[in-house]
């Protein structure tokens, strides 16, 4: 059975060129690295990642500049999907040399995922399961994004990251009248601060 997002997009994903401006890319990048250097995530949570899904990375849940973008892009995401949406949460991840992102599916608060490429010194393909069950390899430029149904379809970064640093931002939304509407602002996880990803 197709999800609401797949019905809206006609596929499990859609590439969105120039989803955010070059100026916004630079603001997010600068703010993120400043926060890491200061150990201050600006009302977010900094978390090192090294588990069964992610290796050699660090991320910030609800980092301020990413959260601003999450809200700014709400109307755009609603227009793309053709339905009213609400924000769930955002997560910005820095992957370093040798880092990996294994094949996985997302949790319910990620009913609609928008993965935005911020920066990287080497290309790194995102592979997403399409509507026919095959994997499509996607390469994004800074500011480009892919909107996808990550809850119901596998996605993975191909191989280890060969560059020095790769920065991406994930914006997550839910449908106002959808089956995961209780996840607005990631609400069931508000008191589970360590289990958000």
Secondary structure, DSSP 8 states (H G I E B T S, - for coil): ---HHHHHHSSSEEEETTSS-HHHHHHHHHHHHHHHHHT--SSSEEEEE-SSSEEEEEEEET-HHHHHHHHHTHHHHHHHHTS-EEEEEEEEEEEEEEEEE-SB---GGGSEEEEEEEEESS---EEEE-TTS-EEEE---TT-EEEE-TTTS-EEE-S---SSEEEEEEEEEEETTSTTGGGGGGGGGTT-TT---
